């Protein structure tokens, strides 16, 4: 890997980390479910635009939105399961609050990692394969939740 490639990777990792924190607002702010999804998609769309700039890939908002829709279904199943837990009085509320804090940043982290790998291998928005990316997304979703938990561990109330 050349020095230029290493610099791009470092800049991309920093962008993903920054947008992870920005996406946490979708889980923290007391806004209706559809609005928080819109907020999360807006943050993630902006992150994809920044990553495309770093890797000098032409950004396609329409294609990026289609990809977000295809990949976000994975996070949606986790969200629905979490909402069902809300029916359980005390443990459900605790689980809901934890998932609300970790799922948006984890999803953003996973999406960022998918695109970093894709762009570093010479891919573009037009050559993106959702089926292949879903496995990488799922693997990174768990890592993203751990990253979010570790990040929150250092925050004092």
N, C-alpha and C positions, 0 to 999 in steps of 0.2 A: 504494500500500500504506500503510495507516494505521500509526501508531506502535505500536498494540496488536498488529497483525499482524506487524510487524517484530520485536517483542519475543517473540512466539510462535515465529517462525522461528528466532530466535537461541537461545531455550531448547531448541527441538527439535533444532537442530544440535548443541548441547552434549550433550544426552541421547544422540544417536546416537554421538557421539565417545566418550563415557564407556562406553557399552555395547560399542563396537568393542573397546576395550581389555579389557573384561571377558570378551568372547567369545574372546579370544586364549588363554585358559586351556584351551579345548577342543582347541587345536592343540599346546599346550605340555606339558600334563600327560600323563604316561605311563599312559593309561587305555585300555581296549578300545574299538574303533571304535563300537559301539552306545552305549556310555556317553558318549563324547565328543559324539555327535550329540544325545543327550538333554540334556547340559549346554548345548550350543549353543542348542538349541530353548528351554530354560528361560530363558537369558539374553535371547534374542530375544523371547520371549513377554512378559517383564517390560518390555523396551524398548517394545514395542507398547502395553502398558498405560500406560506413562508418556507416550507420544506422544498416546494417546487423551485422557488427562487434560489435557494442554496445549491440545489443540484442542477440548476439551469434547465429545468423541464417546463415546457409550456403548460400553464395552468388552464384547466377546463372546469369551470364552475359546474356546468351541467353534468359532466362525467363524475366530478367529485361528489356531488349530491347523490347520484345514483349509487356510487360505491358506499357512501355513508349509509344509505338506506339498506343496502344488501348486508353490510357488516353489522349494523346496529341491531338487527333482529336478534343477534346473540345476546346483547346486553338487555334487550327488552324482555326476554324470557326470565332473566335473573330478576328484573324489576318487578314483573308480575308476581313471581314467587315471593318476593319480599313484601309486596303489597298484601298478599294473602296472609302472611305472617302477622300483619297488623291486626287481624281478628283475634289474635292471642293477646290478652291484656298487657301484662308487663313485659315478658320476654319479646313479644312481637314489636313493641315500641322501641326497645333497645336495638333489636336487629334492624328495624327499619332505619333508625338514625345512623347506625354504623354503615349500612349499605348506601344510604344517601350521601354519606361523606366520602366513601371509597369508590363507589361505582363510576361516577362521572370521571374522576381523575384516572381510574384504572382503564376505562374505555379509551380515553384520550391517549394514555401511554401506549396501549396495545395498537391503536390506529397509527400512532407515530412510528412505532417500531416496524409495523408492516410496511409503511411507506419508505422508511429509511432503507430497509432491505431491498425493496422494489427499485427505488431510484439508484441505489448503489450498484445494482446488477444491470443498470442501463435501461430500466423500464420507464414507461410514461403512463399518463392517465389512460391513454387509448389502449395500451397493451396490458393493463391491469386485469388479472384473473381472480375474480371474487372467490371462486371455489378453492383455489390454491391458497389464497390469503386467509380464509376462515380458520384454517388449522393454526397458522402463525398467530392470528388474532387471539384465538382461544388460549394458546400457550402464554401469550403476553398479557392477557387479561388478569390471570392469577398473579403474575409478577407485578403488574401495575397496582393491584390491590395491596400487595406487600409494600411496594414503594410508598403508596399513599399512607398506609398505617404507620410506617417508619417516619414519614414526614410529619404526621400529626403527633407522633410521640414526643417530638421536641418542642411542641407548642404548649405554653402554659396558659391556663385560663385567666 
